[in-house]
Amino acid sequence: MYRKRAFLTVTLLALMMASAAAAQESNFVTAPSADAQAPPGWSFVPSMTYSAGWDDNVLLRGNGDAPPGDFLNILNPRGSLNLNGKRSQLSANYDGAFVLYHDLNTLNSYDQHASFFGRRLIAPHVAIFASDTASSMPTTETSQLVGVPFVRTGSRINDFHSGFDAAFTKRTSMVASYDFQLVDFDNTQPGFAELQGGHAHGASMTLTHVMTAHFALTGAYDFEHATVGGFGQVFNVQNAWVGGDYKLTDRTHVSGAGGLSRLGVSQFADSRTGPAWRFSLTHQFHRYGVDLLFSRSYVPSYGFGGTTQNEEATARFRAPLGRRIYSAGSFSWRANDPLTLSDLPLRSLWIEGNVGYMLTPSVHLEVFFEKTHQAIDRPGGDVDRNRIGFQLTTAKPMRIQ
């Protein structure tokens, strides 16, 4: 979670030093883009975050198992290289975190995260893009993977997307991509051999037609061919959606879609079809912002192997409390119900909040609180973790001539 806090803080610093916040993402602008706030040309954003706080369950043990707590010091250097050109956008990011425990120093680690996004306009109305995200983390809790229990073991993720976006007319556009995901766990440690891991290939397509200045009709389809676990469990999942995107006002944006989610027949499960839906609401109160999202569909489970019915809801807010003081928070809930006998039901919860003070335009001080909870249908399956502390972040964009 500290990585996410550092990333959000650095992003906020860059935005506040560049200009006012950009408009919310909408289907009225379908093409992916690099950081809209990056200055023209090449720029580099170095940053450094120091964080210290208390963690009351560093080993992610179940309730009633006397979970140990410890004090953590985290040093998080980070760099972001950006190109914002007339026909090309590029953003490359890397950060590594030195995690140091006061008492349980055998848990000390160096965690890594890297991402890349590139987009090139190859014709007046056609662009190609590619993005990749790779991370290595000491627990499964921070990865927030679907259908994975919270345990203290290494998790590695790579998520790649590549495709094109095209505007056929002034009102009709399409985004299509090839998607690949790889998930791996360190199951050599005793007790973690049940974690499966795996990989998935897929494709997705979204078609948007702007009907009026306030309403856009959307249609989407995605297909995923997933191989889970060492025994090669294969699952094919398809989702088809039809919906709309409505701008109630310049500050309020609502989108929703409904459709079907289908799990193909495999050696571990019969084929089945169920309803799928998603909904989002974004509202900007002058300087205050609120985002609400909800979705339901079938997805592969990389934890115990198999496929799960996934429902999740997320709420985020951001609010300035004064000229130099701001706050932000998020609430995420996820329910995973098994579609195969090898799965176990999971209920997961993440709560985060922070209050920050802008010491200078490039230096921010924040206090934060985080809570995670997961309930799994097995003995000792209820896991709670609370963290509280502070972090100091400095970041300053530099223009490269």
C-alpha positions in Angstrom: 0.0 0.0 0.0 2.9 2.4 0.6 3.8 2.2 -3.0 0.3 3.3 -4.0 0.4 6.2 -1.5 3.8 7.3 -2.8 2.6 7.2 -6.4 -0.5 9.1 -5.6 1.4 11.7 -3.7 4.0 12.2 -6.4 1.2 12.5 -9.0 -0.6 15.1 -6.9 2.6 17.1 -6.5 3.2 17.1 -10.3 -0.4 18.1 -10.9 -0.4 20.9 -8.4 2.8 22.3 -9.9 1.7 22.0 -13.5 -1.9 23.3 -13.6 -5.5 22.6 -12.3 -6.7 19.1 -12.5 -7.8 17.7 -15.9 -11.3 16.8 -16.7 -12.5 13.3 -15.7 -12.1 10.4 -18.1 -15.1 9.9 -20.3 -16.2 7.8 -23.2 -16.6 11.1 -25.1 -12.8 10.9 -25.3 -12.0 7.3 -26.1 -8.3 7.3 -27.0 -5.8 6.5 -24.3 -3.3 9.2 -23.6 -0.2 9.9 -21.6 -0.2 12.3 -18.7 -2.2 15.2 -19.9 -0.5 17.5 -17.4 3.1 16.8 -18.6 4.7 19.8 -20.2 5.4 19.6 -24.0 8.5 17.7 -25.0 10.6 15.6 -22.7 10.4 15.9 -18.9 11.7 13.9 -15.9 10.1 13.7 -12.5 12.5 12.4 -9.8 11.0 11.9 -6.3 11.8 10.5 -2.9 9.5 9.3 -0.2 10.3 8.5 3.4 7.6 6.7 5.3 7.4 5.4 8.9 4.6 3.7 10.7 3.2 0.9 12.7 1.9 -2.4 11.2 -0.2 -4.6 13.6 0.0 -7.8 11.5 3.1 -7.9 9.5 2.8 -11.7 8.9 -0.9 -11.6 7.8 -1.9 -14.2 10.3 -5.5 -15.0 11.0 -7.5 -13.6 13.9 -6.8 -15.4 17.2 -3.3 -16.4 16.0 -1.5 -13.7 18.0 -0.4 -11.7 15.0 2.9 -9.8 15.6 3.2 -6.1 14.9 6.3 -4.0 14.1 7.5 -0.5 13.2 8.5 0.0 9.6 10.8 2.5 7.9 10.4 2.7 4.1 12.6 4.6 1.6 11.0 4.9 -1.8 13.1 6.5 -4.6 11.2 6.9 -7.9 11.6 8.4 -11.4 9.2 9.1 -14.2 10.3 10.0 -17.8 7.7 11.5 -20.0 7.4 12.6 -23.6 4.4 14.8 -24.6 4.6 15.4 -28.3 2.2 16.4 -31.1 2.0 12.8 -32.5 3.7 10.7 -29.7 3.2 10.3 -25.9 5.4 8.2 -23.7 5.7 7.6 -20.0 8.2 5.3 -18.3 8.2 4.9 -14.5 10.3 2.9 -12.0 10.3 2.9 -8.2 11.9 0.6 -5.7 11.1 0.6 -1.9 13.6 -0.4 0.8 11.3 -1.8 3.5 13.1 -2.1 6.9 11.5 -3.6 10.0 12.6 -2.6 13.5 12.3 -6.0 15.2 11.5 -8.6 12.5 14.4 -7.6 10.3 14.5 -10.9 8.5 11.4 -9.6 6.6 13.4 -6.6 5.2 12.9 -6.4 1.5 13.4 -4.4 -1.7 10.2 -4.2 -3.6 10.0 -3.1 -7.3 7.5 -1.7 -9.6 7.9 -0.5 -13.2 5.4 0.7 -15.9 5.5 1.9 -19.5 2.9 3.6 -21.7 3.4 4.7 -25.3 1.1 6.0 -27.9 1.8 7.1 -31.5 -0.5 8.7 -34.0 0.1 6.9 -37.3 -2.7 8.6 -39.3 -4.9 11.6 -38.7 -7.5 9.4 -36.9 -5.6 6.3 -36.0 -3.2 5.7 -33.2 -1.4 2.6 -31.8 -0.5 2.2 -28.1 1.2 -0.2 -25.8 1.5 -0.4 -22.0 3.1 -2.8 -19.6 3.2 -3.0 -15.8 5.5 -5.2 -13.8 5.8 -5.6 -10.0 7.3 -7.7 -7.3 5.8 -7.5 -3.8 6.4 -9.4 -0.5 2.7 -10.1 0.1 -0.4 -11.0 -1.9 -2.5 -8.4 0.0 -1.0 -5.4 -1.8 -1.4 -6.9 -5.3 -5.2 -7.0 -4.9 -5.5 -9.9 -7.3 -9.0 -11.5 -7.7 -9.5 -14.7 -5.8 -6.2 -14.7 -3.9 -6.0 -15.0 -0.1 -3.9 -12.6 2.0 -0.6 -14.3 2.8 2.9 -13.3 3.5 4.6 -14.6 0.4 6.1 -13.0 -2.7 3.9 -12.2 -5.6 5.0 -11.1 -9.1 2.7 -9.7 -11.7 3.1 -8.6 -15.3 0.3 -6.9 -17.2 0.7 -6.0 -20.9 -1.7 -4.4 -23.4 -1.2 -3.3 -27.0 -3.6 -2.2 -29.6 -5.0 0.8 -31.5 -7.7 3.4 -31.3 -9.5 4.8 -34.3 -12.0 7.5 -35.0 -14.2 6.4 -37.9 -16.3 9.5 -37.9 -16.7 12.6 -35.7 -19.1 10.5 -33.6 -17.9 6.9 -33.8 -14.7 5.5 -32.5 -13.2 2.2 -31.4 -10.4 1.0 -29.1 -9.1 -2.6 -29.5 -6.3 -4.4 -27.7 -4.4 -7.6 -27.1 -4.0 -8.3 -23.4 -1.6 -10.6 -21.5 -1.3 -11.2 -17.8 1.3 -13.3 -15.9 0.9 -14.0 -12.2 3.5 -15.9 -10.1 3.8 -16.7 -6.4 6.8 -17.8 -4.3 5.2 -21.1 -3.2 8.5 -22.7 -2.1 7.8 -21.6 1.5 5.9 -24.1 3.7 2.1 -23.5 3.7 2.0 -21.5 0.4 2.1 -24.4 -2.1 -1.7 -24.0 -2.7 -1.2 -20.7 -4.5 -1.5 -21.5 -8.2 -0.4 -18.6 -10.4 -0.8 -18.7 -14.2 -1.1 -16.6 -17.3 -3.8 -15.4 -19.6 -4.1 -14.2 -23.2 -7.0 -12.2 -24.4 -8.5 -9.4 -26.5 -10.9 -6.6 -25.9 -12.8 -4.1 -28.0 -14.9 -1.1 -27.1 -17.1 0.8 -29.7 -18.4 4.3 -28.8 -21.0 6.3 -30.7 -21.7 9.9 -29.5 -25.5 10.4 -29.9 -25.7 14.0 -28.4 -23.4 16.4 -26.7 -24.3 14.7 -23.4 -24.9 11.0 -24.3 -22.7 8.3 -25.8 -23.7 4.7 -26.6 -21.1 2.1 -25.9 -20.6 -1.6 -26.7 -17.8 -3.8 -25.5 -16.5 -7.3 -25.8 -13.6 -9.1 -24.2 -12.2 -12.7 -24.3 -9.7 -14.3 -22.0 -8.0 -17.7 -22.3 -6.4 -18.4 -18.9 -4.1 -21.2 -17.8 -4.1 -21.6 -14.1 -1.8 -23.7 -11.9 0.8 -26.3 -12.5 -1.7 -28.9 -13.8 -2.7 -26.6 -16.7 -6.3 -25.8 -15.8 -7.7 -23.9 -18.8 -10.6 -21.5 -18.7 -12.2 -19.4 -21.4 -14.1 -16.4 -20.2 -16.1 -14.0 -22.4 -17.9 -10.8 -21.5 -20.2 -8.7 -23.7 -21.6 -5.3 -22.6 -24.0 -2.7 -24.0 -24.3 0.6 -22.1 -24.1 4.3 -22.1 -22.1 7.3 -20.9 -24.0 10.4 -19.8 -22.7 13.8 -18.8 -25.3 15.2 -16.5 -23.4 18.4 -16.1 -19.8 19.5 -16.8 -19.0 18.2 -13.3 -21.0 15.0 -13.2 -20.4 12.0 -15.4 -22.4 8.7 -15.2 -21.7 5.5 -17.1 -23.2 2.1 -17.0 -23.4 -1.2 -19.0 -25.1 -4.5 -18.7 -24.6 -7.8 -20.5 -23.6 -11.4 -20.2 -20.5 -13.2 -18.8 -19.8 -16.7 -20.0 -17.4 -19.4 -18.7 -16.5 -22.0 -21.3 -16.6 -25.7 -20.5 -13.3 -27.1 -19.1 -12.1 -30.3 -17.4 -12.9 -28.7 -14.0 -16.3 -27.0 -14.7 -19.3 -27.0 -16.9 -20.1 -24.0 -19.1 -22.3 -21.4 -17.6 -23.7 -17.9 -18.4 -24.6 -15.2 -16.0 -25.4 -11.5 -15.9 -22.7 -8.9 -16.0 -22.9 -5.2 -15.2 -20.8 -2.2 -14.3 -21.5 1.3 -13.1 -19.5 4.4 -12.4 -20.3 7.9 -11.2 -17.8 10.8 -11.1 -18.6 14.2 -9.6 -16.4 17.2 -9.1 -17.6 19.7 -6.5 -15.5 22.7 -7.5 -12.2 21.5 -5.9 -13.7 18.3 -4.4 -14.0 15.0 -6.3 -15.9 11.7 -5.8 -15.7 8.5 -7.8 -18.0 5.5 -7.4 -17.5 2.2 -9.4 -19.2 -1.2 -9.3 -18.9 -4.2 -11.5 -19.8 -7.9 -11.7 -18.4 -10.6 -14.1 -16.6 -14.0 -14.3 -12.8 -13.9 -14.0 -10.0 -16.5 -13.6 -8.8 -17.0 -10.0 -5.0 -17.2 -9.7 -5.1 -18.1 -6.0 -6.6 -21.6 -5.6 -7.1 -22.2 -9.3 -10.4 -22.1 -11.2 -12.8 -19.3 -12.0 -14.8 -17.0 -9.8 -17.8 -14.7 -10.0 -16.3 -11.4 -9.1 -18.2 -8.4 -7.7 -16.4 -5.3 -6.6 -17.2 -1.8 -5.5 -14.9 1.2 -5.1 -15.3 4.7 -3.8 -12.7 7.4 -3.9 -12.7 11.0 -2.8 -10.3 13.9 -2.8 -10.8 17.2 -1.0 -8.7 20.3 -0.2 -9.1 21.4 3.4 -7.3 24.7 3.0 -4.8 26.5 0.8 -2.0 24.0 1.8 -4.0 21.1 3.4 -5.7 18.3 1.4 -7.2 14.9 2.1 -7.9 11.8 0.1 -9.4 8.4 0.7 -10.7 5.2 -0.8 -12.9 2.2 0.0 -12.7 -1.0 -2.0 -14.8 -4.1 -1.4 -14.7 -7.4 -3.4 -16.7 -10.6 -3.3 -15.3 -13.7 -5.0 -17.7 -16.8 -5.2 -16.3 -20.0 -6.7 -17.5 -21.5 -9.9 -15.3 -24.6 -9.5 -14.8 -27.0 -6.6 -11.2 -25.9 -6.1 -12.2 -22.3 -5.3 -13.1 -21.0 -1.9 -15.4 -17.9 -1.3 -13.5 -14.7 -0.4 -14.6 -11.4 0.9 -12.0 -8.6 0.9 -11.9 -5.0 2.1 -9.4 -2.2 1.7 -9.8 1.2 3.4 -7.3 4.0 3.0 -7.2 7.7 4.1 -4.6 10.4 4.4 -4.3 14.1 5.2 -1.5 16.1 3.7 0.2 19.4 4.1 2.1 21.1 1.4 5.3 22.4 3.1 6.5 23.8 -0.3 5.2 23.3 -3.8 7.6 20.3 -4.1 7.5 18.9 -0.6 4.4 17.3 1.0 3.9 15.8 4.5 1.1 13.2 5.0 -0.3 11.2 7.8 -2.1 8.0 6.7 -4.3 5.1 7.9 -4.9 1.8 6.2 -7.1 -1.1 7.0 -7.5 -4.4 5.2 -9.8 -7.3 6.0 -10.4 -10.7 4.4 -12.7 -13.5 5.2 -12.2 -16.9 3.7 -14.2 -20.1 4.3 -11.6 -22.1 6.2 -10.2 -22.2 9.8 -8.3 -19.1 10.6 -9.5 -17.5 7.4 -10.3 -14.1 8.9 -7.3 -11.7 8.5 -7.2 -8.1 9.7 -4.3 -5.6 9.2 -4.1 -2.0 10.3 -1.3 0.5 9.5 -0.8 4.1 10.6 2.1 6.5 10.1 3.4 9.4 8.2 5.4 10.0 5.0 7.4 12.8 3.5 7.6 13.2 -0.3 9.5 15.5 -2.5 9.1 15.6 -6.3 10.0 18.3 -8.8 9.4 18.0 -12.6 12.3 18.9 -14.8 12.1 19.9 -18.4 14.7 18.2 -20.7 15.8 20.3 -23.6 
